[in-house]
Amino acid sequence: MNEEILKLEPAIVWHYFKDILSIPRPSKKEEKIVTYLLDFGKKYKLETIQDEVGNVLIRKAATSGMENRKSVVLQSHIDMVCEKNSDKVHDFDNDPIEAYIRDDGWVTANGTTLGADDGIGVAAQLAILAANDIAHGPIECLFTIDEETGLTGAFGLKPGFLQSMILLNLDSEDEGQLFVGCAGGQDTQAWLPYDKIETPENYETWKISISGLKGGHSGDEINNGRGNANKILNRFLWENKKKFDIKLHDFDGGNLRNAIAREAFAIVLIPEGKGQILTTEIKGFEEMLKNEFHATEPDLLFAAERTNIPDYVIDDESFVELLNAIYACPHGVIAMSQDIDDFVETSTNLASVKFQEDEILVTTSQRSSVESEKQDITNMVTSVFKLAGARTKTSDGYPGWSPNPNSEIVAITEKRYKELFNTQPEVLAIHAGLECGLIGDKYPGMDMISYGPTVKGAHSPDEAINIETVQKFWDLTLEVLKNIPVED
């Protein structure tokens, strides 16, 4: 299946992307791709270093006539979000990604995330390192680990590891847009305790589920009006708990902190004989949802099916606290920028709900380009769960990246883009988090820009990369490298 992408141009980039597809690289399990990178550096006799946290740095000397140019870092992360459709059998720890070319000019995967975020950036770096016909000054290729679940690589980057003070981050997903700033973010988790109660007699068990939602990146797509599976399922339970005398055994929704929840299910018990009424209620609820989300979630499904009786349910007080907390917890856009048109300034994502042995773990993620607003929405989320009796924890978070109006690399990239494609690129900030904020924090004065080809549906099985924009991304990168200024 993956072989067909070798027919695409630029051939050298797709060649390395195909290699990457075959290497499992879940966040925090990047050992196989790290080994590949270390072997690659050795094969091409390039200076290759791995730091204490696991990042890989490969240096390549300038090509002939370019020795006096400033040194540049090209940077991508090597991990990928591992999401799949519920009916897809796939082991992300061992199985290759099954990519194919769609008829509409996109490459996507068969029922899983594709990993173009940020595998295509990694592929471009490898292509430059392997080539002998690309003009460039001294370059460093930085491959960071665990960007998707903790920014571990960027957090662990040490001052002095890099020698360059210009950075090209190859992790943006909208061709024609040059990013010069990003939001900061942090995660808030809550643990709600519960007691196990013996399953009551004369009850029947149902699995209520929502599926077919688009999900997506909680930074890039938080403003697209998509449904959150956790919020929708909770809404049904909240509205119907008393009517059906519902008892709860399990609630499972979403997975990753930076992905909008696409699927969720609850295992519930209702008194015997109420099943037909429940299915009627389910059908009516689905019709209502399809009306509410008719434009953004055309494939939404809300369903119920009988299942085996469990040996316990949770106590009713904890069930009520959970329902109230999830209902009250904010999700989505909180504030739009007052300075930039149509730019999300602050948001929060109700990412996942998972039952543990005697607690329910709820994971959320907050983003803002204004530090005080990031703290404010974090406080709001925290207060909701504290009111429900939960213990909470907020991560240290990561800083935003403030635009530099005097950036030399931004001016160069903007000019070269216009000359190449005869159109003016957009220069803007992004609501999603990028590693640039952390790298800039470690290397004050680092001149940075982020760009990439068009990737849609990142962090979901709908992820796809536009073929035409990969060529433009490649052409722009080569043109920028060729025009890096000389050392002062």
C-alpha positions as CSV (number, residue, x, y, z in Angstrom):
1,M,0.0,0.0,0.0
2,N,2.8,2.5,0.9
3,E,4.7,1.8,-2.3
4,E,2.5,4.0,-4.4
5,I,3.6,7.2,-2.7
6,L,7.1,6.6,-4.2
7,K,5.6,7.8,-7.5
8,L,5.0,11.3,-6.0
9,E,7.2,14.4,-6.2
10,P,9.5,15.5,-4.7
11,A,10.6,11.8,-4.9
12,I,13.3,12.1,-2.2
13,V,10.9,13.5,0.4
14,W,8.3,10.8,-0.2
15,H,11.0,8.2,-0.2
16,Y,11.9,9.1,3.4
17,F,8.3,9.6,4.4
18,K,7.6,6.0,3.2
19,D,10.5,4.9,5.5
20,I,9.0,6.7,8.4
21,L,5.6,5.1,7.8
22,S,7.1,1.7,8.5
23,I,8.7,2.7,11.8
24,P,6.4,2.7,14.9
25,R,6.9,6.0,16.8
26,P,4.2,6.6,19.4
27,S,4.9,9.4,21.8
28,K,7.2,8.3,24.6
29,K,8.1,5.2,22.5
30,E,10.4,6.7,19.9
31,E,13.2,4.2,20.3
32,K,12.8,2.7,16.8
33,I,12.8,6.0,15.0
34,V,15.7,7.2,17.1
35,T,17.7,4.1,16.1
36,Y,16.9,4.8,12.5
37,L,18.1,8.4,12.8
38,L,21.4,7.4,14.5
39,D,22.0,4.8,11.8
40,F,21.2,7.3,9.1
41,G,23.8,9.8,10.5
42,K,26.4,7.0,10.6
43,K,25.6,5.9,7.0
44,Y,26.1,9.4,5.6
45,K,29.1,10.1,7.9
46,L,27.5,13.1,9.5
47,E,28.1,14.4,13.0
48,T,25.3,12.8,15.0
49,I,24.5,13.4,18.7
50,Q,21.8,12.2,21.0
51,D,21.2,14.3,24.2
52,E,20.3,13.2,27.6
53,V,16.5,13.4,27.0
54,G,16.6,11.6,23.7
55,N,16.6,14.3,21.0
56,V,18.8,13.6,18.0
57,L,20.9,16.3,16.3
58,I,22.6,15.7,12.9
59,R,25.0,18.3,11.6
60,K,26.0,18.8,7.9
61,A,28.7,21.1,6.7
62,A,28.0,23.8,4.1
63,T,28.1,23.0,0.4
64,S,30.8,24.5,-1.7
65,G,30.6,28.3,-1.9
66,M,28.2,28.5,1.0
67,E,30.7,28.2,3.9
68,N,30.3,31.8,5.0
69,R,26.5,31.6,5.5
70,K,24.9,31.7,8.9
71,S,24.2,28.3,10.4
72,V,20.5,27.2,10.5
73,V,18.6,24.6,12.5
74,L,15.8,22.7,10.8
75,Q,13.5,21.2,13.4
76,S,10.7,18.6,13.6
77,H,9.4,16.2,16.2
78,I,9.6,12.5,15.6
79,D,6.7,11.2,17.6
80,M,3.1,10.9,16.2
81,V,-0.4,10.9,17.6
82,C,-1.8,7.3,17.6
83,E,-5.5,7.4,17.0
84,K,-7.6,4.9,15.1
85,N,-11.2,4.2,14.4
86,S,-12.8,1.8,16.8
87,D,-13.3,-0.9,14.2
88,K,-9.7,-0.7,13.0
89,V,-7.3,-3.4,14.2
90,H,-3.9,-1.8,14.4
91,D,-1.0,-2.1,16.9
92,F,0.8,1.3,16.9
93,D,3.8,-0.2,18.8
94,N,4.5,-2.7,16.0
95,D,2.5,-2.2,12.8
96,P,3.4,0.2,10.0
97,I,1.0,2.9,9.0
98,E,-1.0,2.0,5.9
99,A,-0.9,5.0,3.6
100,Y,-2.6,5.4,0.3
101,I,-3.2,8.1,-2.4
102,R,-6.8,9.4,-2.6
103,D,-8.3,10.4,-5.9
104,D,-8.6,14.0,-4.8
105,G,-4.8,14.6,-4.5
106,W,-4.3,13.8,-0.8
107,V,-2.4,11.0,1.0
108,T,-4.1,9.5,4.0
109,A,-4.0,6.3,6.1
110,N,-6.3,3.3,6.4
111,G,-8.3,3.9,9.6
112,T,-5.5,5.5,11.6
113,T,-3.6,8.7,12.0
114,L,-1.1,9.2,9.1
115,G,1.7,10.8,11.1
116,A,2.3,13.5,8.6
117,D,2.3,15.6,11.7
118,D,5.3,15.8,11.8
119,G,6.6,12.9,9.7
120,I,6.7,15.1,6.6
121,G,9.0,17.6,8.4
122,V,11.3,14.7,9.4
123,A,11.3,13.4,5.8
124,A,12.3,16.8,4.4
125,Q,15.2,17.1,6.9
126,L,16.4,13.6,6.0
127,A,16.2,14.4,2.3
128,I,18.3,17.5,2.7
129,L,20.9,15.6,4.8
130,A,21.1,12.9,2.2
131,A,21.2,15.0,-0.9
132,N,24.4,16.2,-2.6
133,D,22.8,18.7,-5.0
134,I,21.2,21.2,-2.6
135,A,22.9,24.5,-1.9
136,H,23.0,25.4,1.8
137,G,25.2,26.8,4.5
138,P,26.0,24.9,7.7
139,I,22.9,23.1,8.9
140,E,21.8,21.3,12.0
141,C,18.8,19.0,11.9
142,L,17.1,18.7,15.3
143,F,14.7,15.8,15.8
144,T,12.8,16.2,19.1
145,I,10.9,13.5,21.0
146,D,7.5,13.4,22.6
147,E,6.1,16.7,21.3
148,E,2.6,15.5,21.3
149,T,2.1,14.4,24.9
150,G,4.5,16.4,26.9
151,L,6.9,18.5,24.8
152,T,9.6,16.4,26.6
153,G,12.2,16.9,24.0
154,A,11.9,20.7,23.8
155,F,11.6,20.9,27.6
156,G,14.8,18.9,28.0
157,L,16.8,20.7,25.4
158,K,20.0,22.2,27.0
159,P,21.5,25.5,26.2
160,G,24.7,25.0,24.1
161,F,23.4,21.9,22.3
162,L,22.6,23.9,19.2
163,Q,25.2,26.1,17.5
164,S,22.8,28.0,15.2
165,M,20.6,31.1,16.0
166,I,18.2,30.7,13.1
167,L,15.5,28.0,13.3
168,L,13.1,26.7,10.6
169,N,10.4,24.7,12.4
170,L,8.8,22.4,9.9
171,D,5.7,21.5,12.0
172,S,2.9,23.8,10.6
173,E,0.0,22.5,8.6
174,D,-1.3,25.2,6.3
175,E,0.7,25.9,3.1
176,G,0.8,29.6,2.3
177,Q,0.9,30.6,5.9
178,L,4.1,31.5,7.7
179,F,3.8,31.3,11.4
180,V,5.7,33.7,13.6
181,G,4.1,33.1,17.0
182,C,2.0,30.5,18.9
183,A,-0.1,30.0,22.0
184,G,1.2,28.7,25.3
185,G,-0.5,25.9,27.0
186,Q,-0.9,23.6,30.0
187,D,-2.9,20.6,31.0
188,T,-5.3,20.2,34.0
189,Q,-6.3,16.8,35.3
190,A,-8.9,15.9,37.8
191,W,-9.5,12.6,39.8
192,L,-13.0,12.1,41.1
193,P,-13.3,9.3,43.7
194,Y,-16.0,6.7,43.6
195,D,-17.2,3.6,45.5
196,K,-18.1,0.4,43.9
197,I,-21.7,-0.8,44.6
198,E,-23.0,-4.3,43.9
199,T,-25.0,-4.5,40.7
200,P,-28.7,-4.1,41.6
201,E,-31.1,-6.9,40.7
202,N,-33.7,-6.6,37.9
203,Y,-31.7,-4.3,35.8
204,E,-30.5,-4.7,32.3
205,T,-27.2,-3.4,30.8
206,W,-26.7,-1.1,27.8
207,K,-23.7,0.3,26.0
208,I,-24.5,3.9,24.9
209,S,-22.0,5.3,22.4
210,I,-21.3,8.2,20.2
211,S,-19.0,7.9,17.1
212,G,-18.5,9.4,13.7
213,L,-17.3,12.7,15.0
214,K,-14.4,14.4,13.2
215,G,-12.3,15.3,16.3
216,G,-9.1,16.9,15.3
217,H,-6.3,19.0,16.7
218,S,-7.4,20.9,19.8
219,G,-5.5,23.9,18.8
220,D,-6.0,24.1,15.0
221,E,-9.6,23.0,14.9
222,I,-11.1,24.1,18.3
223,N,-13.0,26.9,16.5
224,N,-14.6,24.7,13.8
225,G,-17.8,23.9,15.8
226,R,-17.1,20.2,16.1
227,G,-18.7,18.0,18.6
228,N,-17.0,16.8,21.7
229,A,-17.9,13.1,22.4
230,N,-17.4,13.5,26.1
231,K,-19.7,16.5,26.4
232,I,-22.4,15.0,24.1
233,L,-22.6,11.6,25.9
234,N,-22.6,13.3,29.3
235,R,-25.4,15.5,28.2
236,F,-27.6,12.5,27.4
237,L,-26.8,10.9,30.7
238,W,-27.4,14.1,32.7
239,E,-30.8,14.7,31.0
240,N,-32.0,11.1,31.3
241,K,-30.5,9.8,34.6
242,K,-33.6,10.3,36.7
243,K,-36.1,9.3,33.9
244,F,-34.5,5.9,33.5
245,D,-33.0,5.5,37.0
246,I,-29.6,5.1,35.3
247,K,-26.7,3.4,37.1
248,L,-23.2,3.8,35.8
249,H,-20.5,1.2,35.4
250,D,-18.1,2.9,33.0
251,F,-17.6,6.1,31.0
252,D,-14.8,6.1,28.5
253,G,-14.2,8.9,26.0
254,G,-11.4,10.5,24.1
255,N,-7.7,9.7,24.4
256,L,-5.2,12.5,23.9
257,R,-5.0,15.8,25.7
258,N,-4.5,17.7,22.4
259,A,-7.2,15.9,20.4
260,I,-10.9,16.8,20.4
261,A,-12.8,13.6,21.6
262,R,-14.2,11.8,18.6
263,E,-15.8,8.7,20.4
264,A,-17.1,7.9,23.8
265,F,-19.2,5.2,25.4
266,A,-20.9,4.5,28.7
267,I,-21.9,1.2,30.2
268,V,-25.2,1.8,32.1
269,L,-27.9,-0.2,33.8
270,I,-31.6,0.6,33.7
271,P,-34.6,-1.2,35.2
272,E,-35.7,-4.3,33.2
273,G,-38.3,-3.5,30.6
274,K,-37.2,0.0,29.9
275,G,-35.0,-0.9,27.0
276,Q,-37.5,-0.1,24.2
277,I,-38.1,3.4,25.7
278,L,-34.4,3.9,26.0
279,T,-33.8,3.1,22.3
280,T,-36.6,5.5,21.3
281,E,-35.0,8.2,23.4
282,I,-31.6,7.4,21.8
283,K,-33.0,7.8,18.3
284,G,-34.7,11.1,19.2
285,F,-31.5,12.4,20.8
286,E,-29.5,11.4,17.7
287,E,-31.9,13.3,15.4
288,M,-31.6,16.4,17.6
289,L,-27.8,16.1,17.5
290,K,-27.8,15.8,13.7
291,N,-29.8,18.9,13.5
292,E,-27.5,20.8,15.9
293,F,-24.3,19.6,14.1
294,H,-25.7,19.3,10.6
295,A,-22.9,21.4,9.1
296,T,-19.9,20.2,11.1
297,E,-20.6,16.6,12.0
298,P,-22.5,14.9,9.1
299,D,-21.4,11.4,10.1
300,L,-22.4,11.6,13.8
301,L,-23.9,8.4,15.2
302,F,-25.5,8.0,18.6
303,A,-26.6,4.4,19.5
304,A,-27.3,1.9,22.2
305,E,-26.9,-1.9,22.4
306,R,-27.5,-4.5,25.0
307,T,-24.3,-5.9,26.7
308,N,-23.3,-8.2,29.6
309,I,-24.2,-7.3,33.2
310,P,-21.2,-6.1,35.1
311,D,-20.5,-7.0,38.7
312,Y,-20.6,-3.5,40.1
313,V,-21.8,0.1,39.5
314,I,-20.5,3.3,41.0
315,D,-22.2,4.9,43.9
316,D,-24.9,7.3,42.9
317,E,-23.4,10.4,44.6
318,S,-20.2,10.0,42.6
319,F,-22.2,9.5,39.4
320,V,-24.0,12.8,39.9
321,E,-20.8,14.6,40.7
322,L,-19.2,13.3,37.5
323,L,-22.2,14.3,35.4
324,N,-22.3,17.8,36.9
325,A,-18.6,18.3,36.6
326,I,-18.4,17.3,32.9
327,Y,-21.5,19.3,32.1
328,A,-20.1,22.4,33.8
329,C,-16.5,22.0,32.5
330,P,-16.0,24.5,29.7
331,H,-14.9,23.3,26.3
332,G,-14.0,25.2,23.1
333,V,-13.2,28.8,22.3
334,I,-13.2,31.1,25.4
335,A,-11.9,34.3,23.8
336,M,-11.0,35.6,20.4
337,S,-8.1,38.0,19.9
338,Q,-8.8,41.7,20.2
339,D,-5.9,42.5,17.9
340,I,-5.9,39.8,15.1
341,D,-9.1,39.1,13.1
342,D,-10.5,35.6,13.4
343,F,-7.7,34.5,15.7
344,V,-8.5,32.3,18.7
345,E,-6.8,33.7,21.8
346,T,-7.9,31.3,24.5
347,S,-9.5,27.9,24.5
348,T,-9.8,24.7,26.5
349,N,-10.3,21.1,25.5
350,L,-12.2,18.4,27.6
351,A,-10.0,15.7,26.2
352,S,-10.7,12.4,27.9
353,V,-12.6,10.6,30.6
354,K,-11.2,7.3,31.9
355,F,-12.2,5.1,34.8
356,Q,-9.4,3.9,37.0
357,E,-9.5,1.5,39.9
358,D,-11.3,3.8,42.4
359,E,-11.1,7.2,40.6
360,I,-12.3,8.7,37.4
361,L,-9.5,10.6,35.5
362,V,-10.6,13.6,33.5
363,T,-7.9,15.2,31.3
364,T,-8.2,18.7,29.9
365,S,-5.9,21.1,28.0
366,Q,-5.8,24.9,28.0
367,R,-4.2,27.2,25.5
368,S,-3.8,31.0,25.2
369,S,-1.5,33.5,23.6
370,V,-2.0,35.7,26.7
371,E,-0.4,34.2,29.7
372,S,-2.9,35.7,32.2
373,E,-5.8,34.3,30.2
374,K,-4.2,30.9,30.1
375,Q,-4.1,31.0,33.9
376,D,-7.7,32.3,34.1
377,I,-9.2,29.4,32.1
378,T,-7.1,26.9,34.0
379,N,-8.5,28.3,37.2
380,M,-12.0,28.0,35.8
381,V,-11.5,24.3,34.9
382,T,-9.9,23.6,38.2
383,S,-12.7,25.2,40.2
384,V,-15.3,23.1,38.4
385,F,-13.7,19.9,39.5
386,K,-12.9,21.0,43.0
387,L,-16.6,21.8,43.4
388,A,-17.2,18.2,42.5
389,G,-14.8,17.0,45.2
390,A,-12.0,16.0,42.9
391,R,-8.3,16.4,43.4
392,T,-6.6,18.3,40.6
393,K,-3.2,18.8,39.1
394,T,-2.0,21.4,36.6
395,S,1.1,20.8,34.5
396,D,3.9,23.4,34.4
397,G,2.9,24.2,30.9
398,Y,4.9,25.7,28.1
399,P,5.4,29.3,27.0
400,G,4.0,31.0,24.0
401,W,6.1,32.4,21.2
402,S,5.9,36.1,20.7
403,P,6.3,37.4,17.1
404,N,9.5,39.3,16.3
405,P,8.6,42.2,14.0
406,N,12.3,42.6,13.1
407,S,12.9,38.9,12.2
408,E,15.4,38.4,9.4
409,I,14.3,34.8,8.6
410,V,10.7,35.9,8.4
411,A,11.5,38.6,5.9
412,I,13.6,36.2,3.8
413,T,11.0,33.4,3.8
414,E,8.2,35.8,3.0
415,K,10.2,37.3,0.1
416,R,11.2,34.0,-1.4
417,Y,7.7,32.6,-1.1
418,K,6.3,35.6,-3.1
419,E,9.0,35.2,-5.8
420,L,8.5,31.4,-6.1
421,F,4.7,31.3,-6.2
422,N,3.8,34.9,-7.3
423,T,1.5,35.3,-4.3
424,Q,1.8,36.9,-0.9
425,P,1.9,34.4,2.0
426,E,0.0,35.1,5.2
427,V,2.2,35.9,8.1
428,L,0.4,35.1,11.4
429,A,0.4,33.5,14.7
430,I,-1.1,30.1,15.4
431,H,-3.4,28.9,18.3
432,A,-1.8,25.5,18.4
433,G,1.4,25.1,20.5
434,L,4.7,24.8,18.8
435,E,8.1,23.9,20.2
436,C,9.4,27.3,19.2
437,G,8.3,28.8,22.4
438,L,10.3,26.4,24.5
439,I,13.3,26.5,22.2
440,G,13.3,30.3,22.2
441,D,13.2,30.2,26.0
442,K,16.3,28.1,26.0
443,Y,18.0,30.1,23.3
444,P,17.1,33.8,23.7
445,G,17.4,35.7,20.5
446,M,16.8,32.6,18.3
447,D,15.3,33.9,15.0
448,M,12.5,31.5,14.2
449,I,9.7,30.8,11.6
450,S,7.4,27.8,11.2
451,Y,5.7,26.6,8.0
452,G,4.8,23.4,6.3
453,P,2.5,21.7,3.7
454,T,-1.2,21.4,4.2
455,V,-2.3,18.7,6.6
456,K,-5.9,18.3,7.6
457,G,-7.5,16.3,10.3
458,A,-4.3,16.0,12.4
459,H,-4.7,13.9,15.5
460,S,-7.5,11.9,14.0
461,P,-7.9,9.0,11.5
462,D,-9.1,11.6,9.0
463,E,-5.5,13.0,8.9
464,A,-4.4,13.7,5.3
465,I,-1.6,15.6,3.6
466,N,-2.1,17.5,0.3
467,I,0.4,16.2,-2.3
468,E,0.7,19.5,-4.3
469,T,1.6,21.5,-1.2
470,V,4.5,19.1,-0.3
471,Q,6.2,20.1,-3.5
472,K,5.7,23.8,-2.6
473,F,6.9,23.2,1.0
474,W,10.1,21.5,-0.4
475,D,10.7,24.2,-3.0
476,L,10.4,27.0,-0.4
477,T,12.7,25.2,2.1
478,L,15.4,24.9,-0.5
479,E,15.0,28.5,-1.6
480,V,15.3,29.7,2.0
481,L,18.4,27.7,2.6
482,K,20.0,29.0,-0.5
483,N,19.4,32.6,0.6
484,I,20.5,32.5,4.2
485,P,22.6,35.6,4.7
486,V,26.3,35.6,5.3
487,E,27.8,35.7,8.8
488,D,28.2,39.3,10.1
